[in-house]
Amino acid sequence: MNIRQKAILITILITVLLAPVGAAGTKESASDQDVSILVFITGVTDGSPPYETMVEGAEEFASNNEQVTVKVFEAGFNQAQWEEQLTSLVATGAYDVVLGTNPSFPEICERVGRKFPEQKFIITDAYWEGNPQIRTYLFNQYEQSLFLGYLAGLVTTSDMAGANEDLKIGFITAQEFPLLNKHMVPGFLSGAQMVNEDITLDYRVIGNWYDANKTAELAQSMVDNGVDVFAVIAGGAAQGLFKVAKDRGVYVVHHNTNEYDMIPPFVVGSGSMEQKKITMEALQEVIDGTVAYGQASVVGLADGYVRFIDEDPLYEQAVPEHIREAFSEFLNDLSSGEIPYTLPAL
């Protein structure tokens, strides 16, 4: 081989090596690319239904899509550390999308996103629009609280064994945040007052998401004050209320997950926030490349993301038929739009 032939061969080899994959006119689709998801838990997973179902949905999606990998990071209860922890993880560049669920999480993600403008975030149970790095989905918790409040109103005005003559219901929460203050607590009371306008609400704040003993102390005080039906948003700390409800024979309606078997027959209603469903749908949009970053959606009863769990036999055992029938009629009217309400601004 002479010098000229060698030069031609080297040129051909260099051309082949430098040619882009797919140069024949094909383009790699989003669904063929590896996708790395960071599930950032603002707290701990165990004992928190929204976190448990988000993790379950993400891991199930990954098991069905081999190009998707999921890492779950539990940030713990010290909120002052969440932003620093998220920053450290995002700085690695290892994750295509950060997935989380918390009404206050978008604000943290926006600050972190300014440092890493290519990072994308998908957040459920939150509403934040206009940021091209963030997509949010807000479960209509006003609507869920409205129908759970209506059920609480039916129970507290009934002749059920644990109901008393006082028209008092209770709400215990781990801590205050805008979604709770503006949607959940007002919705719960409004629903109850649709049964009887004289019903009042005893509202208490624990101060953290883990202190079941303090929750029990608050619940005991509230029962002594006449409360006979409770709602609770408290993560693991809710265990204190369940113990008191069982010991004192009062009732609980539960947001977001099925808890009828926790202390039967004292859980008289369970709502469901379809976190797993929306997680898997959002991740499908990630691999399809169709996520509408910058947009915020409110999802609720009519489109199947919020519902009441009435198919559990323990619900039928706990609640008399005439109350179930009255509640079912209300729920149907609410879902169809026959019961109008205005969703408060956050």
Secondary structure, 3 states (H helix, E strand, C coil): CCHHHHHHHHHHHHHHHHCCCCCCCCCCCHHHCCEEEEEEECCCCCCCHHHHHHHHHHHHHHHHCCCEEEEEEECCCCHHHHHHHHHHHHHCCCCCEEEEECCCHHHHHHHHHHHCCCCEEEEECCCCCCCCCEEEEEECHHHHHHHHHHHHHHHHCCCCCCCCCCCEEEEEECCCCHHHHHHHHHHHHHHHHCCCCCCEEEEEECCCCCCHHHHHHHHHHHHHCCCCEEEEECHHHHHHHHHHHHHHCCEEEECCCCCCCCCCCCEEEEEEECHHHHHHHHHHHHHHCCCCCCCEEEECCCCCCEEECCCCHHHHHHCCHHHHHHHHHHHHHHHHCCCCCCCCCC
